[in-house]
């Protein structure tokens, strides 16, 4: 396909700023697009001083509003444009929440400014010397970008990706004037959402194309169960809505080359995984099992109800009566963390809990565990299950979103199965799935096939980039033929 100029914009980008999966996407997708021959830039906020010196200034904004600076580096996939404003710099590395855990009071204004700058790059009114063909925005923080582009009549096409429909970016309508939005857009057909204005709704309503991070999630958000009250908006835009599965950076997540591991391994030689397992047991003080009949089950992720932590806690007394070891790595609210640490003291040797997330520990746990437990109530894409598979850790997952799209259940196709699906998001179903997995674990031939299948599964960013490339071309074609007129 013909090369395009593509601007991606979001609130996070690894390694500059990362809170969750959004940062990982922004750290990987631009490089995958650049490898396909496209001219790519990324626009993200700068949350701390010193990332760019004065000589890196690309353009200064109006008096007192900051600047856009360009940085390049070996650890960056393309030129990155940092939006430095006094409001973002005051955050000192915390993008969304204060040290006390409350949302920054100026979130709407600062992220609205990010959207405005992205739109100005898109319509050519910001003198960067580079004009994109496509502006790809991510989540509510950049949701106003497609609207600002429509208001200015930008020639560039806009694409908006919903990473989690539950985060709607809602603010009081009094902020509309401060955000530079026409009053008539405070309407149910535009931005109004239950007496607030929703920046997520702005992105969905006004982008030329709308995507989610997995095909199944794109279908799910059309329903009340998963649409978070916005299912009607998604249904109205279903003609331009699609799902593109995220990928995994296999240069980072590869058990054969992972520098964190003391015993590398791959699908052809899995002996290293057994050694990693024994090392983890020793280091965490877990009970030894010389017969190797007691599997290690891992939990890696946030301790939230979305992820099913309440289901795990409900099932935990029964789990601790089974022949297994459980290791939990993740952070959540103080009450959940305290409860888990108390349970770990009660079940010493059987349950280990680490609530200060550690990237090296995550690598070691993926490599050493036999199973990954992921009973999510909803999961737009999920990355833990894809990483676990690469490390031969069999995922036990609910049948939702990206989990459905990435894990082939053993009852569906034993020959190509990569995991086990949990029938429903409830404690009884979690226990049933664990018991089923333990039954297969006791059958080495079946388990080794399941492990091997999982390790050979691939979810590449190059595949996602190819799908986005086709989507960008479709959006540009429709824009050029007048499908998306300027908003008055």
N, C-alpha and C positions, 0 to 999 in steps of 0.2 A: 504493500500500500504506500501511497504518497506520504512523505514525511510531513509532520505537523509541528507547529509550535504550541506547546501545552503548558499551562500554568496550573499547578496543584496548590491548593490552599487549605489549611487546617489549623487547629489550635495546638497540635503537637507534631513533632517529628523526631524520631530516634536518630541519632543519639543526643540531639540538642535539648529536647524536652519530651519526656515520656511519662504518662500516667497509666496508660493501658494499651489495648490493642490498636487504637487509632494511631498511636505513635509508631508502632511496628509497621503498620500499613504504609504510613508516610515515609518511613525509612527504607522501604523495599520497592514499592510500586514505581517511584520516579526512575530508579535505576533500571528496572525492567523495561520501562517505556523507552529510556535512552538507548538501551541495547538494541531496540528495534529500529533505531535510526531517527528518533524524534528529538526535537530541540526542546528540552524540558527545563522549567524553573519551578521552584517551590517558594511560596510565601507563607511564613509563619511568624508569630510574635516572638520578640526577644524578652524573656522574663528576668534577665539579669545582665548587668553591665559587663563589658569587656569581651563579648563574643566577636565584635567587629570594631576596628579602630576607625578614626576619622577618614582615613584615606579610602576606606571601603564604602563611603557614602555614595549611593546611587542617585538619590533625589531627596531633597528636603521638602517636608510638608509645610502647610501654612504655619505661621508663627506659633511656636509653643506646642505644636502637635507632633513633633518628632521627625523621624527620617526613615527611609528605606536604605539599608546597607546590604551589600552583596558579600557573601563569604564562599570560599571554595576550600576543599580539602580532600585528602585521600580517603577519609572516612565518610564523605558525603557523595551521594550518587550523581549530583548535578549542582550547578550554581544555586545557592539558597539565598533568598532575599528575606532579611530580617526586618520586621516592622518594630522599630523602637519608638515607644511613646512613654511619657512619664507614668501613665497608669500601669502599663505592662511592666515597666522596669521596677516599680514599687513592689511588685509581687515577689521578687527575689527567689525565683525558681519555683514558685507555687502557682500553677496556671489558673486553677479554679477556686480554691478554698484558702481561707486565711489559716494561720497557724492554729487557731481555735476550732477550725473545721467548718466555719460558716462561709457561704459563697461571698466572693468579693462584691461589695456594694455597687461597683461600676462595671460588672460583667457585661450588661447589655450595651453600655456605651463603648467599652473597649473592643468587644467583639463586633459590634456594629461598625466601628471604625476599621477593623480588619476587613470586613466585608466591603466597605466603601473603597478602600485602597485596592483590593482585588478587582473590584468592578472598574475602577479607574485605569488599572493596567489593562483590563479586558476591553475597554472602549477607547483606549489610546490617549486619554486626557492626562495621564501621569507620564511625564517625560522620561521614560526609562530607556527609550531607543529600541525597545523590543515589544512587539505586539502579538499576543497569542491568538491562535485560531480557536482554541478551546480553553475554557476555565473550568477546572474540576474541583468542586467544593465538597467539604466533608463535615457532616453533622451540623447541629444548630448554630455552632459558633460562627460558621460562614454562610448561614442560611439566607442572609439578606443579599448576598452577592448576586444571585440570579435576578432578584427583584431590582436592585440598583442598575444592573446591566440592561434590563428591559426598560426601565425609566429613561435611561440615557440613549437607548437605541443602539447598543453595542452590536458590532458585526460578529464578534466572537460567539461561538455556541457555549452554552453552560450545561454542565452535568453536576448533579447533586447526589451524593451518596449518604444514605441513612445507615449508620453503624448500629444504632439502638433506638428504636422508635419510642422507648420509654422516656428518653431525655428530650423534651419538647421545647426547651428554651423559652419558657413563658415569663413575661414581664408585664407590669402595669401599662395600660394603654397610654397613660400620661407621658411615657417615654418616647412616643412616636415622633413628636416634634423635635425632641433632642436628637433623635436618630436621623432626622431629615426625611421622614416618611410623610407622604400626603395623608391628610386626615381621613379621606374617603376610603382608605385601605383598611381602616378598622371596621371590617365587615366580615361576615361569616364566609363569603366567597373569596376573601383575600387572606387577612392575617388573624382575624378575631378567633379566639379559641377559649370558650367558657369564660368570657368577660376579661380575658387577657389578650395580649398579642403573642403569637408563637413564631419564633424565628425558624424553627424546624418547618412549620407550615409554609412559611415564605419560600424556603428552598424547594419544597415539594411542589407548590403551586406554580412557581415561575421558572423553574429550570427546564431546559429543552429535553433533557433526559433525566430520569430518576433511577437510582440503583440501590440495592441493598447488598450485603456482603455474603449472601448465599441464595441460590434459587428457591429453596424451601422457605426461607424467611420472607422472601418477596411475596410468596403466596399467603403466608401466615398473617402478615400485617393487614391483609384485606379483611380479617375477621375480628370480631369484638374481643376474642380471647387474647390476641397478640397485638392488636392495633393501638392499644393504650389510649382509646378514645378518639383516635385520628383515622380509624379504618375507613370512614366515609371519604376523607380527603384522599387516602391512598387509592380507594376504588375509583374516584373521579379521575385519577391520573394513571389508572392501570394500563392505558394504551401506550404509555411511555415508560412504564416501570418494569425493571428486570432485576435479576439477581446474578452477581458475579462472585464466585467463591474466592476468598482470600487465599494467598499462598503461604508457604513457609520458607524462610531463608535457610537453605540447606548448607550454606557455608558456615552458619552459626550452629545449626542443629544437625550434627552428623556424628554419630557415635564412633566412627572410624577415625575421625580427625579432631575430636573435641579435646581441647587442651586441658579442660577441667578433670577429665577422667584419667585415672591411673592405669586402667585396663581397657584400651579401645577395643571395639568389636564391630561387626557388621553381620548382614544376613548369612554370609557364607561361613563365618567363624564367630559363633556366639559365645565361646568360652569366656570371653572378657566380661560378659554380662553377669555370669555367675560369680566372678571374682568381685565385680562392683557390688553385687548383692551382699556378699559376706563382709565387705569393707563397710558398707552402710550399717549393717546389723551391729558390727563391732563399735563403730563410731557413735551410733545413737543409743547404744546400750539396750538394743532389742534382744529378746530371748533367742538364743541359738536354736536351730532346728536341724540337727545333723542328718535327718532323713529327707530334708527339703520338701516336706509335705505341707508346710504352713506358708501360704503365699504372703508376699508383702503387697498391700494395697495402698496406693498413693492418692492423696487429694492435693492438687496444685491449683490454687486460684483464690478469688475473693470469698470471704466468709459471709455470703449474702443469701437471702432467700431465693433470689434469681438462680443462684448456683446450686440451691438445694441444701444449704448447710443445716436448716431446720430438720430436713428429712434424715440427714446423717445423724444428727443428735438424737432424733427419735429412735433410729435403728441401732444406735451404738451399743446399748446394753446387750441386745441380742448378738451383735457382731462380736462383742468381746467374749461371748460364750462359744464362739466358733474357733477353729484352729487356724488363726491368721494373725498377722501384724498389720497395723494401720499407722501410716505416717501422714500428717497433715502439714502442709506448707501454704500459708496464706494469711492475709490480714482482714480484719473487719471491725465492727464496733467493739468497744471495750468489754461489754457484757458477754458477747460471744467468745472473745478471746479468753476471758477469765474462766468461763465455764469449761472450755476445752483444756486449759492448763490444769484445772482441778481434776478433770477426768483422766488426764495423762498421769497425774500423781496416783490416782486410784488404780490405774491399769498399767503401772510401770512395767516396761519390758514388752508390753503388747501394743501400747499406743504412744507415739511420739508426736509432739506438737511444736511447730516453729511459726510464730506469728510475726516475726520480723523478716519480711521477704528478702531472700538472698538469692541472686541469680546463679551463683555457683552451686548452691544447694539444690536449686531447681534442676540443673544439669545432672547432678549426681543422683537425684531422686528419680528422674525420668529413666536414667540408665539402670538403676538397681531394682526398681519395683517390678513386680510381675503384672500388676493390673493398675489402671487409673480409674477412679470412681468419679463420675461427672453427671450427677442426677439433676441437670438444669431444668427449670420450669420453662425457660425459653433461652435460646442461644442463637443470636443472629448469625454467627459463623463459628466462633470458638477456635482457638489455636492449640490448647493443651492436648486435645485428643489427637491432633495431627502430629505434634511433636512426639507424644508418647508412642505412637505407632512407629515412627522412625527409629525409636530406641527399643523396640521389641516389647513395649509395655502395653498390654492389651486393654483397650478402653471399654468401660462399662458405662453406657450413655443412654440418656432418654432419647425418644424418637422425635426430636424437634430441630427445626432450623438447620444450621450447618452441621449438627451432629448427624442428622439423617442423611445429609449429602456426602458425608465423608466416611462413615462407618458402616460396613456391610455386616449385617447380623449373621451369626453362625446358623441360625434356624432358617434363614433365607437361602443361603448358598454356602454350604460347608466347605466346598472346594476353594472358594475365593474369599471366605469370611475374613474380616479384619478385627472383629470385636463382638460385643454382646450388647443388645439393646435392652434397656429397662422399660418394661411395658407402660408404666404410668409414673408420674412424679409423686409417689407416696412411699412411706417407709417400708411397707410390706413388699412392694415391687423391687425396692433396692435390695432387700434381703434375698428375694427370689433370684435376682440376677447374680448376686454374690455367690449363692449356693450353686447356681448353674455353672458359673465360672470355676468354682472350686472343683466341681465334678470333672470338667474338662482338664483342669490343671493336674488332676490325678491320672490323666491319660497322656503320657509323654508324647506319643505320636500325634495325637490330635492337637495338643497344646503347641508343639513345635511348629506344626503347619500353620496354626493361627498366628503365632509369633512371626514366622517367616513372611506370611502374607502381609501382615501389618508393616513390617520393616521395608517391604518392597513397594508399598503404596507411595505415590508422590503427588504433592499438591504444590505445583511450581508457580512462582510469580510470573514466569514467562507466559504461562497459559492464561493467567488473569490479564496480563498486559495485552495479549492478542485480542481478548474479548473486549477490553476497554477501547482498544484501537478501532475495532469495528463499530462500536457504539459512538465514538467520537465522530467518525465519518458519517454515520446516519444522522447525528445531531446537526452537523455542519450542512449536510445536504438539505435537511428540512428548513434550516434557518435561511439558506440561500434561496429557497423557493417560497419564502414568505409565510411559512407555517406558524411562526411565532412573532406576531406584530409587537411593536413598542407599546408599553403600558402608559396610559395617560396619567 
